[in-house]
Amino acid sequence: MILAELKIPEKTAFDANALKDISASDKAQICALIAKNPCDSCERNFANLFMWRKMYKTQIVKSGGSVLPYNSANRVIMFPIGEEPSPKELFETASAFISAKKSDDGFIYDIPPSYVEKNFSELSKYFEIGEDENEFDYIYDLNHLINLNGTLLRKKHNLIRQFDKLYPNATFRELNAQNANAAFDFMLEINRQKEISITYGGLKNEDDALMCARENFEFLNLRGILLFAEEGVLAGVSIFSEINPQIYTVHFEKCNPAFKGAPQKLAWLEANEIKKLGASRMNREQDLGIENLRHAKRSLDPLFLYKRKFARVKTA
């Protein structure tokens, strides 16, 4: 199918030829724009953009009161962070990326569902709107996870009790400079023991993100938990950070499968720690269509799914 003739406007919301690699110096501006227009998407998080920049070859372009990230590895335009564009401005941006040969179809990812809902009629003039359940974020109510109410979480409660019974000397600690090396070594070793995932393009890509987290832990305002089955014996590690004051996203979560109940115990501890930080919700990101991930995320009884949308410029 051939793209319809596109009349490229003289002025566009974003200049695709002005893209630059995302860098540490962009943190303050991007974080300020995220705070200005918060949403629950795990992609609206500077740490995620920065940690995965090597895999996705992430670039950004700035315009007025917003920043647009661009996944140059996959030629994916992301919805702007900050001031929301009008549907016409979004079309102008997509058209500019097509004109600059940085996109074949003006594909825009991570459009907030609320934006589509309030602009659907106008958006439909320019774009085909869609969604992919593999790309939905799982959002959880922290009180629900902490109290372990309901049928699904009752099963988790039983597994947590088994962990506590099997490992009566279990403890947890916040990740800090003193234990960071042990935590990251543990996570990298768990990755080495896993089968390489075609969907992820190989766990080496995640290793790159983990190494970035290790090197920039304080700069990225990351937080973490280490779960010990007994003194000096790690059973699990997680790393998370703030999307906005009401919701945190879990970037990495690794457990040694030899310790029964460790994943459930770790998730429960995360919920408690994140609530102490003043939040009410947890984002455990996408399942990417991987069946075991989907089962694990659904079994924690999510509050709702963040159904991000995508758009493609209409074709002839």
C-alpha positions as a printed NumPy array, in Angstrom:
array([[  0.   ,   0.   ,   0.   ],
       [  1.338,   3.435,  -0.99 ],
       [  1.183,   6.375,   1.348],
       [ -1.2  ,   9.091,   0.264],
       [  0.309,  12.3  ,  -1.058],
       [  1.342,  14.286,   1.988],
       [  1.486,  18.036,   1.895],
       [  4.361,  18.774,   4.262],
       [  3.736,  22.045,   6.098],
       [  6.431,  24.723,   6.041],
       [  6.423,  24.738,   9.835],
       [  6.044,  21.63 ,  11.939],
       [  5.712,  21.013,  15.664],
       [  9.012,  19.119,  15.652],
       [ 11.927,  19.261,  13.218],
       [ 13.009,  15.68 ,  12.502],
       [ 16.357,  16.966,  11.264],
       [ 17.113,  18.496,  14.674],
       [ 17.225,  15.158,  16.529],
       [ 20.072,  14.57 ,  18.97 ],
       [ 21.072,  11.667,  21.17 ],
       [ 19.446,  11.775,  24.586],
       [ 21.977,  12.61 ,  27.304],
       [ 22.311,  13.209,  31.015],
       [ 21.995,  16.951,  30.439],
       [ 18.395,  16.433,  29.276],
       [ 17.228,  15.032,  32.609],
       [ 16.099,  18.255,  34.264],
       [ 14.013,  19.432,  31.333],
       [ 12.412,  16.045,  30.617],
       [ 11.568,  15.443,  34.286],
       [ 10.016,  18.921,  34.526],
       [  7.871,  18.248,  31.444],
       [  6.785,  14.84 ,  32.772],
       [  5.679,  16.551,  35.986],
       [  3.821,  19.209,  34.016],
       [  1.62 ,  16.648,  32.249],
       [  1.77 ,  13.374,  34.235],
       [  0.307,  10.044,  33.156],
       [  0.678,   6.401,  34.173],
       [  2.813,   5.261,  31.213],
       [  6.116,   3.618,  32.138],
       [  7.58 ,   5.325,  29.048],
       [  7.072,   8.722,  30.739],
       [ 10.08 ,   8.137,  32.914],
       [ 13.529,   9.601,  32.304],
       [ 15.269,   6.589,  33.823],
       [ 13.622,   4.248,  31.291],
       [ 14.498,   6.506,  28.366],
       [ 18.092,   6.815,  29.57 ],
       [ 18.755,   3.195,  30.595],
       [ 17.463,   1.766,  27.3  ],
       [ 19.02 ,   4.427,  25.075],
       [ 21.746,   2.084,  23.843],
       [ 19.312,  -0.6  ,  22.676],
       [ 16.848,   1.823,  21.078],
       [ 19.416,   4.426,  19.986],
       [ 17.141,   6.985,  21.596],
       [ 17.159,  10.529,  20.286],
       [ 15.079,  13.553,  21.191],
       [ 13.974,  16.772,  19.556],
       [ 12.728,  19.791,  21.479],
       [ 10.086,  22.329,  20.516],
       [  8.556,  24.953,  22.77 ],
       [  7.051,  23.33 ,  25.834],
       [  7.648,  19.7  ,  24.9  ],
       [ 10.224,  17.081,  24.001],
       [  9.674,  14.253,  21.52 ],
       [ 11.67 ,  11.011,  22.006],
       [ 12.513,   8.975,  18.909],
       [ 13.487,   5.296,  18.863],
       [ 15.893,   5.473,  15.938],
       [ 16.735,   1.749,  16.12 ],
       [ 13.141,   0.893,  15.18 ],
       [ 12.2  ,   4.219,  13.551],
       [  9.427,   4.82 ,  16.088],
       [  8.181,   8.312,  16.945],
       [  7.011,   8.612,  20.538],
       [  4.243,  10.881,  21.717],
       [  5.642,  14.221,  22.938],
       [  6.344,  14.77 ,  26.628],
       [  5.026,  18.026,  28.05 ],
       [  2.471,  20.18 ,  26.262],
       [  0.135,  18.026,  24.187],
       [  0.051,  18.83 ,  20.474],
       [ -3.189,  19.282,  18.598],
       [ -4.073,  16.42 ,  16.218],
       [ -3.033,  18.662,  13.308],
       [  0.334,  19.349,  14.95 ],
       [  0.8  ,  15.637,  15.561],
       [  0.113,  15.004,  11.879],
       [  2.576,  17.711,  10.916],
       [  5.221,  16.032,  13.076],
       [  4.55 ,  12.594,  11.568],
       [  4.691,  14.133,   8.093],
       [  8.011,  15.805,   8.862],
       [  9.519,  12.467,   9.979],
       [  8.316,  10.842,   6.767],
       [  9.767,  13.7  ,   4.72 ],
       [ 13.105,  13.355,   6.549],
       [ 13.049,   9.594,   5.802],
       [ 13.037,   8.753,   9.487],
       [  9.656,   7.012,   9.28 ],
       [  7.869,   5.102,   6.561],
       [  4.332,   5.568,   7.838],
       [  4.479,   8.23 ,  10.562],
       [  3.986,   5.639,  13.299],
       [  3.551,   7.304,  16.717],
       [  3.798,   5.213,  19.886],
       [  2.621,   5.657,  23.49 ],
       [ -0.286,   8.003,  22.851],
       [ -2.24 ,   8.471,  26.112],
       [ -5.712,   6.879,  25.94 ],
       [ -7.208,  10.09 ,  27.364],
       [ -5.713,  12.105,  24.484],
       [ -7.277,   9.794,  21.898],
       [-10.625,   9.838,  23.674],
       [-10.908,  13.611,  23.694],
       [ -9.471,  14.1  ,  20.183],
       [-10.702,  11.006,  18.347],
       [-12.774,  12.768,  15.704],
       [ -9.968,  15.134,  14.699],
       [ -7.238,  12.474,  14.967],
       [ -9.216,  10.179,  12.665],
       [ -8.911,  12.728,   9.86 ],
       [ -5.165,  12.137,   9.762],
       [ -4.415,   8.798,  11.422],
       [ -5.432,   5.193,  11.754],
       [ -5.614,   4.619,  15.534],
       [ -4.802,   1.261,  17.096],
       [ -3.574,  -0.567,  20.158],
       [ -1.713,  -3.768,  21.023],
       [ -2.511,  -5.637,  24.237],
       [  1.098,  -6.862,  24.355],
       [  2.063,  -3.213,  24.962],
       [ -0.399,  -2.44 ,  27.768],
       [  1.072,  -1.505,  31.16 ],
       [ -0.168,  -3.349,  34.25 ],
       [ -1.227,  -0.901,  36.964],
       [ -1.749,  -2.081,  40.563],
       [ -3.319,  -0.569,  43.65 ],
       [ -0.702,  -0.666,  46.41 ],
       [ -3.178,  -1.166,  49.254],
       [ -4.662,  -4.135,  47.421],
       [ -1.22 ,  -5.719,  46.975],
       [ -0.275,  -5.046,  50.58 ],
       [ -3.511,  -6.383,  52.085],
       [ -3.567,  -9.396,  49.723],
       [ -7.332,  -9.311,  49.373],
       [ -9.334, -11.398,  46.918],
       [ -9.054, -14.868,  45.422],
       [ -6.051, -14.21 ,  43.197],
       [ -3.978, -12.564,  45.907],
       [ -4.921, -15.183,  48.456],
       [ -2.737, -17.573,  46.469],
       [  0.111, -15.063,  46.698],
       [ -0.486, -14.78 ,  50.433],
       [ -0.048, -18.533,  50.79 ],
       [  3.222, -18.446,  48.845],
       [  4.502, -15.584,  50.991],
       [  3.65 , -17.563,  54.13 ],
       [  5.533, -20.543,  52.71 ],
       [  8.559, -18.353,  52.05 ],
       [  8.434, -16.993,  55.602],
       [  8.167, -20.509,  57.   ],
       [ 10.959, -21.945,  54.853],
       [ 13.273, -19.   ,  55.492],
       [ 12.597, -17.703,  59.023],
       [ 15.799, -15.658,  58.975],
       [ 14.881, -13.841,  55.757],
       [ 15.493, -10.09 ,  55.695],
       [ 15.307,  -7.261,  53.191],
       [ 17.373,  -4.128,  52.718],
       [ 17.14 ,  -1.031,  50.585],
       [ 19.629,  -0.926,  47.743],
       [ 22.471,   1.474,  48.499],
       [ 26.105,   2.131,  47.61 ],
       [ 27.312,  -0.571,  50.003],
       [ 25.232,  -3.434,  48.56 ],
       [ 24.787,  -2.262,  44.946],
       [ 27.556,  -4.45 ,  43.507],
       [ 26.091,  -7.608,  45.045],
       [ 22.597,  -6.672,  43.805],
       [ 23.604,  -5.993,  40.215],
       [ 25.896,  -9.029,  40.059],
       [ 22.94 , -11.129,  41.213],
       [ 20.643,  -9.75 ,  38.494],
       [ 23.212, -10.215,  35.755],
       [ 23.796, -13.798,  36.895],
       [ 20.048, -14.527,  36.822],
       [ 19.982, -13.245,  33.236],
       [ 22.866, -15.524,  32.298],
       [ 20.907, -18.502,  33.606],
       [ 17.8  , -17.677,  31.575],
       [ 17.078, -18.805,  28.081],
       [ 17.706, -16.03 ,  25.573],
       [ 14.41 , -14.4  ,  24.632],
       [ 13.782, -13.707,  20.955],
       [ 11.176, -11.137,  21.926],
       [ 13.681,  -9.095,  23.887],
       [ 16.347,  -9.501,  21.211],
       [ 18.459, -11.353,  23.75 ],
       [ 18.98 , -10.634,  27.414],
       [ 22.238,  -8.85 ,  26.591],
       [ 20.078,  -5.853,  25.767],
       [ 18.664,  -5.94 ,  29.284],
       [ 22.184,  -6.373,  30.63 ],
       [ 23.13 ,  -3.103,  28.926],
       [ 20.222,  -1.379,  30.674],
       [ 21.204,  -2.974,  33.996],
       [ 24.784,  -1.768,  33.635],
       [ 23.512,   1.741,  32.919],
       [ 21.366,   1.552,  36.062],
       [ 24.392,   0.388,  38.044],
       [ 26.544,   3.256,  36.808],
       [ 23.847,   5.925,  37.211],
       [ 21.848,   4.694,  40.201],
       [ 21.812,   7.951,  42.172],
       [ 21.665,  10.205,  39.116],
       [ 18.528,   8.431,  37.862],
       [ 16.877,   8.552,  41.303],
       [ 16.476,   4.782,  41.29 ],
       [ 15.457,   2.817,  44.353],
       [ 15.711,  -0.871,  45.074],
       [ 15.162,  -3.778,  47.437],
       [ 17.347,  -6.782,  48.188],
       [ 15.579,  -9.833,  49.617],
       [ 17.802, -12.253,  51.545],
       [ 16.702, -15.811,  52.332],
       [ 19.322, -15.716,  55.06 ],
       [ 22.294, -13.539,  55.871],
       [ 24.41 , -13.114,  52.728],
       [ 22.15 , -15.271,  50.517],
       [ 20.23 , -13.213,  47.988],
       [ 16.815, -14.497,  46.924],
       [ 15.674, -11.51 ,  44.877],
       [ 16.345,  -7.922,  43.816],
       [ 14.115,  -5.224,  42.359],
       [ 14.718,  -1.705,  41.054],
       [ 12.037,   0.927,  40.643],
       [ 11.577,   4.679,  40.28 ],
       [  8.953,   7.394,  40.231],
       [  6.851,   8.086,  37.142],
       [  5.01 ,  10.778,  39.051],
       [  4.307,  11.178,  42.792],
       [  1.314,   8.809,  42.633],
       [  2.9  ,   5.933,  40.723],
       [  6.249,   4.134,  40.514],
       [  7.422,   1.775,  37.786],
       [  9.329,  -1.461,  38.406],
       [ 12.271,  -1.513,  35.988],
       [ 13.882,  -4.806,  36.971],
       [ 12.809,  -7.671,  39.191],
       [ 14.907, -10.823,  39.523],
       [ 14.508, -13.797,  41.828],
       [ 16.398, -17.044,  42.324],
       [ 13.816, -19.728,  41.423],
       [ 15.327, -22.034,  44.062],
       [ 13.598, -19.977,  46.772],
       [  9.896, -20.788,  46.726],
       [  7.717, -17.745,  47.291],
       [ 10.532, -15.248,  46.715],
       [  8.849, -13.468,  43.732],
       [  5.633, -13.006,  45.704],
       [  7.495, -11.811,  48.799],
       [  9.514,  -9.35 ,  46.727],
       [  6.422,  -7.907,  45.026],
       [  4.763,  -7.469,  48.429],
       [  7.833,  -5.701,  49.801],
       [  7.919,  -3.413,  46.746],
       [  4.315,  -2.403,  47.328],
       [  5.073,  -1.556,  50.956],
       [  8.194,   0.43 ,  50.138],
       [  6.56 ,   2.382,  47.302],
       [  3.589,   3.25 ,  49.516],
       [  6.028,   4.626,  52.111],
       [  7.258,   6.989,  49.39 ],
       [  3.764,   8.47 ,  49.142],
       [  2.478,   6.719,  46.024],
       [ -0.79 ,   4.833,  45.595],
       [ -0.08 ,   2.752,  42.477],
       [  2.593,   0.559,  40.91 ],
       [  3.296,   0.084,  37.197],
       [  4.781,  -3.327,  36.382],
       [  5.149,  -2.492,  32.686],
       [  4.188,  -4.649,  29.677],
       [  4.081,  -8.41 ,  29.175],
       [  5.212,  -8.096,  25.498],
       [  3.041, -11.088,  24.628],
       [  5.294, -13.461,  26.592],
       [  2.925, -16.01 ,  28.127],
       [  4.712, -16.567,  31.446],
       [  5.055, -12.803,  31.97 ],
       [  1.381, -12.3  ,  31.167],
       [  0.347, -14.981,  33.631],
       [  2.562, -13.542,  36.37 ],
       [  1.312,  -9.987,  35.884],
       [ -2.36 , -10.974,  35.701],
       [ -2.054, -13.176,  38.763],
       [ -1.247, -10.079,  40.839],
       [ -4.768,  -8.78 ,  40.117],
       [ -4.095,  -5.427,  38.396],
       [ -6.302,  -2.426,  39.1  ],
       [ -6.431,  -1.72 ,  35.354],
       [ -4.378,  -1.893,  32.179],
       [ -2.901,   1.302,  30.787],
       [ -4.019,   0.87 ,  27.188],
       [ -1.575,   3.099,  25.332],
       [ -2.532,   3.83 ,  21.739],
       [ -0.562,   4.165,  18.538],
       [ -1.269,   5.966,  15.281],
       [ -0.217,   5.681,  11.626],
       [ -0.738,   8.324,   8.97 ],
       [ -3.696,   7.282,   6.832],
       [ -2.823,   5.59 ,   3.571],
       [ -4.446,   5.881,   0.15 ]])
